Amino acid sequence: MDEKQFAALREKLMENLENYREVRDDEIYRTIDELILQTGFEFYIRLSDRNILRKELFNSVRRLDILQELIDDDSVTEIMVNGTDGIFIERDGRLKLWEKSFFSRERLEDIAQQIVGKCNRIVNESVPIVDARLENGARVNIVMPPVALNGPVITIRRFPDRPIQMEQLVRWDTVSREAVEFLEKLVCAGYNIFISGGTGSGKTTFMNALSNFIPKDERIITIEDNAELQIQGVKNLVRLEARNANTEGEKEITIRDLIKSSLRMRPNRILIGEVRGSEAIDLLQALNTGHDGSISTGHANSPEDMMARLETMVLMGMEIPLPAVRRQIASGIDIIVHLGRLRDKSRKVLQILEILGYDSQTGEIRTQVLYEYEEEGEDACGSITGRLVRRRELSGRQKLQRAGYQI
């Protein structure tokens, strides 16, 4: 069936459904079957093709059209819709062009409005860029015309339906078991940990896995632009999500607002999905005022770059001397875990770095590498082999001692 025939069927289906405010899924399928019977398509298409047609029609009115097939596919980790030019997907860390695409800009715009409408966001010519999420927690970025020249651009970062546990990361050789046992003690003892890495390096996945080590009797507050964290087994959990401004540019709730509010909510720990801007100063102030055991993430190419970016982000929110910023970073963050993607597309913990403090003589933040990934070669399949090597022992052990761990 060509696009025109499908569009005609979909239009008739919408006409039949518009008289009903709330329609169950089985009623939609019944209406689709009746419509196919009326148009006579069942006489010249195979049963398998008919079932595909039923599902595509259903997805076009109730779900996300042809994208639903990809969203339901566990092997697809990223979906990139480049307007009507094509759809690219990431599977097993590799990008490829999908065989299906949107022929109509109007259908693609309908999908964009459907996505943002379900999470109370707005996207149009006046507000052409928006971040949103799907019901399954997948992260969505939408860019609309006139900013996007080739039609609506939709990028969907899909997360596993079941949160990935640290044990799975060990099996995948993302991190060593020794490093996991070390990090587990640090989390339980209340060390402040910052996770850095590039795009797609697995920061959110690692943060989810690391958060499972937090004692289940503590009060946790998560703060995110779009709710992605999947904290498991914690009853005293508060989830906060930022809100964009409305069409009048008012009523915006920022990450900074949420951090300030969370400090009045008696948290044991604050988990911030990602630090991107001036909220870095509020994060550091929280870390330096007794909220130990907090975790956050940020984009950077190395732990050193992450500290430099934090300095820049703090200065975006407040004009204070650089030495004062570095003192805040040095006293607030205990450990930086840096992740990256190697040339074989695998995700690895590349470094675990300890922040030792601020050196007033040099004006620099003192650090030491505790674990570092060493490449050893490639196997027959082209996969990189290596291991996370322990370089030094932890220096700051006061929190471990207070938590009762033997050193």
Secondary structure, DSSP 8 states (H G I E B T S, - for coil): --HHHHHHHHHHHHHHHTT-SS--HHHHHHHHHHHHHHHTGGGTS-HHHHHHHHHHHHHHHHS-TTHHHHHT-TTEEEEEEETTS-EEEEETTEEEE-S---S-HHHHHHHHHHHHHHTT---SSSS-EEEEE-TT--EEEEE-TTTSTTS-EEEEE---SS---HHHHHHTTSS-HHHHHHHHHHHHHT--EEEEE-TTSSHHHHHHHHHTTS-TTS-EEEEESS------S-SSEEEEE-B---TTS---B-HHHHHHHHTTS--SEEEES---STHHHHHHHHHTTT-TT-EEEEE-SSHHHHHHHHHHHHHHH----HHHHHHHHHHH--EEEEEEE-TTS-EEEEEEEEEEEEETTTTEEEEEEEEEEEEEEE-TTS-EEEEEEE-S--S--HHHHHTT---
